[in-house]
Amino acid sequence: MKIKHTIEDKLFSEYIRKKSGGVCEHCHKNVGYKKLQASHFFGRRNKALRWDERNVSALCFTCHMVIMTENPFYHAKWMLKKLGTTSFDGLVLASNRIKKWNKQDLKELRVDLRKKIKELE
């Protein structure tokens, strides 16, 4: 079942990609932020981590789809190196939480993401 992209997803993706400066976090190629993809370690179906910056990397198509998606063990090792043990362990623990987003939570998230995007411009 395909997961619907929400306004929050679009804003979060834009923020993650702009925050990287257009550079793939894995291969370090500058492809421009519009060609990057917001790659989730724990999929978007996980509501607790869907918009958690620790869980998402700005990756080029090749690194996202060919390297990380096709090699989950490598992806886990890379994320551990990227985050460090403490943050990675915290992310794994957070992945087991159940998070329900209400309308006010989502509104606050949108406001926060718009502010963060504006700060990057």
GIWO-V284163 format. One record per residue. N is the residue number from 1. OMEGA is omega in radians with two decimals (* if undefined). BURIAL is I if it has 24 or more other ideal C-beta (glycine too) atoms within 12 Angstrom, else O. D_FIRST is the distance of its C-alpha to the first C-alpha in whole Angstrom. Layout:
<<N,OMEGA,BURIAL,D_FIRST> <N,OMEGA,BURIAL,D_FIRST>>
This chain:
<<1,-3.11,O,0> <2,3.13,O,4> <3,-3.12,O,6> <4,3.05,O,9> <5,-3.13,O,13> <6,3.04,O,15> <7,3.13,O,19> <8,3.11,I,19> <9,-3.12,I,17> <10,3.11,O,19> <11,-3.13,I,22> <12,3.11,I,21> <13,3.12,I,21> <14,3.14,I,24> <15,-3.11,I,26> <16,-3.10,I,25> <17,3.11,I,25> <18,-3.14,I,29> <19,-3.12,I,30> <20,-3.11,I,30> <21,3.14,O,32> <22,-3.08,O,30> <23,3.08,O,31> <24,-3.11,I,28> <25,-3.12,I,29> <26,-3.07,I,28> <27,3.09,O,31> <28,3.05,O,32> <29,3.08,O,32> <30,-3.12,O,33> <31,-3.08,I,30> <32,-3.02,O,30> <33,-3.11,I,28> <34,3.14,O,26> <35,3.10,O,25> <36,3.08,I,24> <37,3.06,I,20> <38,-3.05,I,19> <39,3.14,I,18> <40,3.04,I,17> <41,2.95,I,18> <42,-3.00,I,16> <43,-3.12,O,13> <44,3.10,I,12> <45,3.11,O,10> <46,-3.05,O,14> <47,-3.13,I,16> <48,-3.06,I,19> <49,-3.05,I,19> <50,-3.12,I,17> <51,3.12,I,20> <52,-3.07,I,22> <53,3.13,I,24> <54,-3.02,I,25> <55,-2.98,I,21> <56,3.10,I,21> <57,3.05,I,23> <58,-3.07,I,24> <59,3.00,I,24> <60,-3.10,I,24> <61,-3.08,O,22> <62,-3.13,O,24> <63,-3.12,I,24> <64,-2.97,I,20> <65,-3.06,O,19> <66,-3.06,O,21> <67,-3.02,I,23> <68,-3.09,I,21> <69,-3.11,O,17> <70,-3.08,O,19> <71,-3.06,O,22> <72,3.11,O,20> <73,3.09,O,24> <74,3.13,O,26> <75,3.13,I,23> <76,3.11,O,24> <77,3.14,O,28> <78,3.12,I,28> <79,3.09,I,26> <80,3.12,O,29> <81,-3.11,O,31> <82,-3.03,I,30> <83,-2.98,I,30> <84,-3.02,O,33> <85,-3.07,O,33> <86,-3.12,O,33> <87,3.11,O,30> <88,3.11,I,28> <89,3.09,O,29> <90,3.10,O,28> <91,3.13,I,25> <92,3.10,I,24> <93,3.14,O,25> <94,-3.12,I,24> <95,-3.13,I,20> <96,3.11,O,21> <97,3.02,O,22> <98,-3.11,O,20> <99,3.04,O,20> <100,-3.14,O,20> <101,3.06,O,20> <102,-3.07,O,22> <103,3.14,O,23> <104,3.08,O,27> <105,-3.11,O,25> <106,3.10,O,23> <107,3.12,O,26> <108,3.10,O,28> <109,3.13,I,25> <110,3.12,I,25> <111,-3.13,O,29> <112,-3.14,O,29> <113,3.10,I,27> <114,3.11,O,29> <115,-3.13,O,32> <116,3.12,O,31> <117,-3.13,O,30> <118,3.13,O,33> <119,-3.13,O,35> <120,-3.06,O,34> <121,*,O,35>>
